[in-house]
Amino acid sequence: MKKNGNIKIFLLLGVLISLAGNGSAHGRQLWRLETRLQALYENDSNVAESLNHSLAANSTRFLINPAIQRAGDRLNLSLQYHGGLQLYQQITAENKLVNELNVRAAWRINSSVLAGIKGFGRLKLFLNRNMDYLWDRMGPFVSLHGRRCGLQLGYTLEGVDYARMDYFDCVSDFYDLQFYCNLRQNLQISPAFTLGKAVTNRPAYDRVADLFNWLKKNEQQQDQIRIYAVQMDWMWRGLLVNTSYGFEDLASNSFGFSYTKHFLTLMTAKSIHSVLLRAFASLQKKTYRDDMRPFWPLELDTEIEESNFFVFDVSKDLTSKTILMLRLAYYQNESPWANLYYEKMLIHLGFEFRF
């Protein structure tokens, strides 16, 4: 891999550890370690994310999720690892190991200003296919807090690096601005704006008169991205509701990639005695500007794109450390080929152990 994104993540981890070690010995410090283990059975109605010939299969999933947090008078640190192993009995080509790392460090300059840095890294390893890749992002942020309203400015550098397929490697950077305001004690509104640019490691193309031929440009594919969004968080009698609407405009110098997208998300959660009910939903309307689909895939990993879905979770505490989990999910996601969608249903059943 050329971009060495994993090195950036471990450097950021080193910075966090160094900051933690240099924290004020006289200030309030609180370290907390929590770990979750999951063992799940999964039924997938369309394992290969096929457009026409779906194949169902069962798998077992094992997940580990340790999280370390430090809360201080000025310095707050968090480090979370998520590791998942999925094994199929019938279709071993889909066996995979996913490693994810989230890190965040925030320094409270005064009662109104917070500055920090955050990072994310995903290393996805296919055990029987040559499609391994690294996806990482990191960047600084500054938050300004008032009594009821606040503002956050941030910058993110992001990269995707396939181990054996440079054609889909991409580097992006984003500038984002988010404003939030507590209209009531239980209601918050947050409009946001993101401006970004993505450069993909392949040439840009123009269409010629013959729709089956393409003219290569003397430049790489570059995409200009603008995202406008507004989010609402509401709490009423123990019912948590989070909903957002957004509009994305992507303008590419390569024919077939430009599009506009409207998207709507909804998340609700309610705890009833020892049972937690959660529902997640997403709807999007994506419109490509050009009248012909690209003849190459937009992305190699079919699981990256989540377009339209509905997920319902039920979890029940059996003991203080053991939880029974059930998930039902329906997906209609865009495939690696533009404007073509596949469908699938997932059923998860298993246990979570916390310590």
Stockholm file with secondary structure:
# STOCKHOLM 1.0

chainA/1-355         MKKNGNIKIFLLLGVLISLAGNGSAHGRQLWRLETRLQALYENDSNVAESLNHSLAANSTRFLINPAIQRAGDRLNLSLQYHGGLQLYQQITAENKLVNELNVRAAWRINSSVLAGIKGFGRLKLFLNRNMDYLWDRMGPFVSLHGRRCGLQLGYTLEGVDYARMDYFDCVSDFYDLQFYCNLRQNLQISPAFTLGKAVTNRPAYDRVADLFNWLKKNEQQQDQIRIYAVQMDWMWRGLLVNTSYGFEDLASNSFGFSYTKHFLTLMTAKSIHSVLLRAFASLQKKTYRDDMRPFWPLELDTEIEESNFFVFDVSKDLTSKTILMLRLAYYQNESPWANLYYEKMLIHLGFEFRF
#=GR chainA/1-355 SS CCSCHHHHHHHHHHHHHHHHHTSCSSSCEEEEEEEEEEEEEEEESCTTCCSSCCCCEEEEEEEEEEEEEEEESSEEEEEEEEEEEEEESSCGGGCEEEEEEEEEEEEECSSSEEEEEEEEEEEEEETTSSCCEEEEEEEEEEEEECSSEEEEEEEEEEEEEESSCGGGCEEEEEEEEEEEEEEETTEEEEEEEEEEEEEEEEEEEEECSSTTCEEEEEEEEEEEEEEEEEEEEEEETTEEEEEEEEEEEEEESSTTCCEEEEEEEEEEEEEETTEEEEEEEEEEEEEESSSSCCSSCSCSCTTSCCCEEEEEEEEEESSSSEEEEEEEEEEEEECSSTTCEEEEEEEEEEEEEEC
#=GC SS_cons         CCSCHHHHHHHHHHHHHHHHHTSCSSSCEEEEEEEEEEEEEEEESCTTCCSSCCCCEEEEEEEEEEEEEEEESSEEEEEEEEEEEEEESSCGGGCEEEEEEEEEEEEECSSSEEEEEEEEEEEEEETTSSCCEEEEEEEEEEEEECSSEEEEEEEEEEEEEESSCGGGCEEEEEEEEEEEEEEETTEEEEEEEEEEEEEEEEEEEEECSSTTCEEEEEEEEEEEEEEEEEEEEEEETTEEEEEEEEEEEEEESSTTCCEEEEEEEEEEEEEETTEEEEEEEEEEEEEESSSSCCSSCSCSCTTSCCCEEEEEEEEEESSSSEEEEEEEEEEEEECSSTTCEEEEEEEEEEEEEEC
//
